[in-house]
């Protein structure tokens, strides 16, 4: 059987492009599943650690938890402030989470009819204690235009976490923007709306999807611009080592050289593709109730996970693939985290 090992860049460019098969399935591999008491709101993965946020049942406490897929251990990272994340009428709860080694961060959104706020929290293992780093508020109408500050674009990997902050005016237009590195405080990497919105972080590089549709890769330490990629269109962006990978709006994945911005290859994906991530030469994405693994070297696309309801999030690291979906059991909302080791994904080929 062929494996999903990452091909060398030269080989990837040189080898002829066979007809890619989208959604081929030899039977999705069995997954190790972890259930949660409440629906999963957001998820991120780095190494063997998965950080996820769970909305408590019946107005219960919202929690951010770190799960090690290899050891099975879990640790509560959040505290009293995050507990009430879903207590407001129009808030989104924990809208984003990022993890980088033993460090993690998350964004809590709360609001009413005339205002909305974002708060950025951080914590570190092994004895996590949540810490509020910064908050911002915008006012107006939650069904119309909100004026003020926003926090989003939270990404992490290795030993770095980055985030975007921006402001909008009374017309809802973005006025200012920053890309910042998250540490004991916030250090500005790049200023201006061109540094919005962060989608992926790998090493010291962060990829942002600009409003123009271009993808810009910045140095998260120095703020320098590495390269700009110009995809045909873009919904989501992932990045790993030599590649910037773009999920387009036309059912395709486009692969670019992360050092030069040069186009490498394009492969079709299933309709409704979203939640893109990439690692170990594999691009993973969700399409409805299925999880797909696409080998970037030849476009071979296989279904590696299924669920009874829509997939909410997908992530891949060398340990394997994690995906999340939410179900209902009786009157209880149940979150489901499924882990598929990379060896099982390789075996499908």
N, C-alpha and C positions, 0 to 999 in steps of 0.2 A: 504494500500500500504506500501511496505517496504521503509525505508528511507536510505539516504546515510550517516548516522551518523558514525563517526569513532569508530570502535570496540576497546575494550580493547586489549592490546597486547596478554594476555593469551588466550582470545577468538579467536583472529585472528590465533594463532598458532594451537589451539585445534580443531576448527570446521572442519568437513570434507569438502573436496573441490568438489563442484558440477561442472557439466560440464558448463564451461563459454560460454556465447553467445557473439560473437564479432559483434558489430555494430547493435544490436537490436534497432529498432526505432519505437516509437509510434507516430512519428511526432515531429520533432525538435521544441522546444518551441520558441515562438516569441522573438526576441531580440530587445533591444533598440540600434539603430544604429546612429553613429556619422560620418559624412563625412568630409574629409579633401581635401583642394585644392592642390593636389599632392600626389604621392604614399608614403605609409608608409615604412620606411627603417628598423626600429627596434622598439622594444616595451618591457616594463617591468612593473610589477605591485607589489604594496605593500599596504596592507590594501585596502581602496577604491580608491587609487590614481593610475592612469595609466600614465606612462611617455612614450612618443612616439616621433619619429623623422619623419618629413615629408620633402620629396624632392620637392622643388618648381617647378611648371610647367614652361616649356620653359626656363630653366636656372634661374628660380626665386630663391628666398631666401629659404635656408634650415632652418628648425626650429625644436626645441625641445620643446614640450608642455606637461603640466601636466593636466590631466582630472580627476575630481572626479566623479566616476560613480554614487554616491549616491545623490550628490547635483547638478550635471550637470555643475558645474563651471569649468573653464579652465584658465590656466595661461601660458604665454610664458616664458620659462626659459632660452632660448639661446639669443645670441646677434650677433654683427657684425662679429665676427670671424667664428662662426658656419654658418652664412648666406652663406658664400662661400664654404661650405663643398663639394658641388658637382660640383665645377667649374673647376676641373682638368680632364685631359683626361682619366686617368686610376684609379682614386681614387674611393673608395667605399662609400664616404659620411659618414654619422653617422652610423658606423657599429655595435655599441653596446651602450645600455643605461641601467642604473641601477637606482633604486629608493629605498630609505630607509627612511620611514616616510616623513619628509619634506626636506630631502637632496637627491640630485640626481647627477649623473655623466654620462658622455658619451665620446665615443672615435670617433674622426674624422680621417678618412683615406683619404689622397690625394696623387697624384703621376703623374708621366709622364712615358716616356719609359725607363728611366735609374735610377729612384729613386722613393721611396715611403716613406711617413711619417705618423706617428700616433701621435695624440695630445689628451691628457686627460683633459677634462673640468669638472668643478663642479659648482653647484648653490644650493641655499637654498630658500625655501618658507618662508614667504609669498611674499617677494619682491625680486624674483630671479634676480641675475646678474651674468652672466657667468664669470668664472675665469679659466685661463689656468694654469693647475697644472704642467704638464710635457709634453715634446715632444721628439720624437726620429726619426732618419732617417736611412734608409738602401739604398744601392746603388747596381747597377748591371744591370740586365735585368728583367723587370716585367714579361716577358714571360719565364724566366729561373730562375736564382739564384740571390737572393738579400742578401747582406752582411750588417749587422748592427743590429739596435735595433727594437723591436716590442712591442706593447702594446695590451693586449686583456684579455680574461677571466674576464670580468667585471661583478660583481654580487653584489646584495644588498638585505637587509631585515632588518626590525626593525629600529635599529639605527647604522648599520654598512654597509660599502661598502668595497669591496676588489677587487684587480686587479692583473694581472700577467704582468711582464716585462721580456723579454728574448732577447738574441742575437744569430745570426747565423753567421757562417764563410763563406768563399768563396765557400765551397762545399754545402752550404745550411743546414749544420748540426747545431743543437742547441748546443751552447757552455755554456751559463750561463742562469740562471733563478731565479726569485724571486716571491714570493707571498707577496703582500703588502696591508696594510690597508690604506684606503683613508680617510684623515681628512683635517686639514689645510695644511698638507703636506703628504708625503708618509712614512709609518713606516713599515719596513720589518717584516713579520710574519715568513717566512721560506725561506732559500736560497737553490738553487740547482734545477736541472731540474726535480726532483721528485715532486716538488711543482707545476708543470704545468699539466693541465690547469684547472682553476677554472670553475665549472659548476653550483654550487648552494650555497646559504648561508642561514642559519637558526639560529637565535640567535647569538651565538658566534662561531658557527661551519661553516666551509667552506669545500665543497667537491670538490676535483680535480680529473680529469680523466687522469691518467698517460699514457704515451706512451705505457707502457706494457699492458694496458687494466685494470689494477687494479684501484680501487677507494680509495683514501685516504682522511680521514676527519681530518682537522686540527682545532686547537683552534685559531681563528683569533686574539685573544688578546695576548696569551702567545706564540703562535707558536708551542705548543705541538701537537703531533700526537695522536688523539683519537683512531682511529681504521682504519684498512685496509680491504676493501671488495674485493673479487675476483670473479666477475661475470663470466659467461660462455663466454660472449662477451659484448661489450658496445659501444653504439652509443651516448647516452646522459644520464645524471644523474640528478635527482632531490632529494630533501631532505626536510623532515618535521618531527620535534619532534623525534619520536622513529624509523623512517624509512629512509633508503637510498633506493631509487627506481631507477632501471637501465632499460633503454630501450635497448634491445639487438639488435644484427644484424641479429637475426633469428626470428623476428616477435613475440617477447614476452616481458613482463615486469617482472623483477625479484625484489623481495622485500627482504631487509636485515634489521636486527636489527642494528640501528645506534649506539648502545652502545657496542655491542659485535662483530659485523660483521657476525653473524650467519645468514644463509639463512632461510627465513620464508616461502615464497610462490612464485609461478610463474604462470602468466596468459598469454594466447595468446592475440595478438593485431592484428588490421587490417594491411594488406600489405601497405607499404609506410609510416608507422607511423614515426612521428618526432615531434619536438617542445614539448617535455615532460615537464610537471609541476605537482606539487602535493600539496594538501591542503585538510583539512577536511575529510580525509580518501578517497579522490578521486584523481586518476591520470588522467590528461587530456592530450590529444595528438591530433595532426592533421594527417589526412590521405587524401591527395588530396584535395577535396573540402568539406570535412566533418570534424567536431570536435567531438571527442569521450570523454565520461566520463566513466572511469572504476572504479567501487567500489573495493577497494583493499581487503576488507574482504572476498568477494566471487567471484570476477572476473566478475561480471555483467557489461557488456559493452553496452552503449547506445549512439546513435548519438544525440548530443545536439545542433548542429549548422551545417548549410550548407551555401555554397556560390557559386556564378556563376563562380568564378575562384579559383585557389589554395589558401589555407590558408597559410598566411605568418608567423603568430606568434600566440601563445596561452598562456594564463596565468590564474591561478586560485588563489583566495584569499577567505576569509570567506564571502565577499560580493557577490561573484559569479565568472563567467567565462568571460573573454574578449578574443576575437579573431580578427585578422586583415586580410583583403584581399584587393587587388588592382584591380580597374576596369578602363575602359575608357568610357567617355561620350562625344560624338562628338570628338573634338580634344583635350579634356582635360583629364589628368590623375587624377583619383579620388581614394583617400584612404578611406577605410571603417573600422570603429571600431564597433564591435558588443558586447553588454553586455547582459549576461543572468544571472539573479539573481539565487543564489543557491537554493532558494525555488522552482523555476521552474524546476531545475534539479532534485531535490528530488521528485517532483510530477510525473516524468516519471516512477518511480519505483512502 
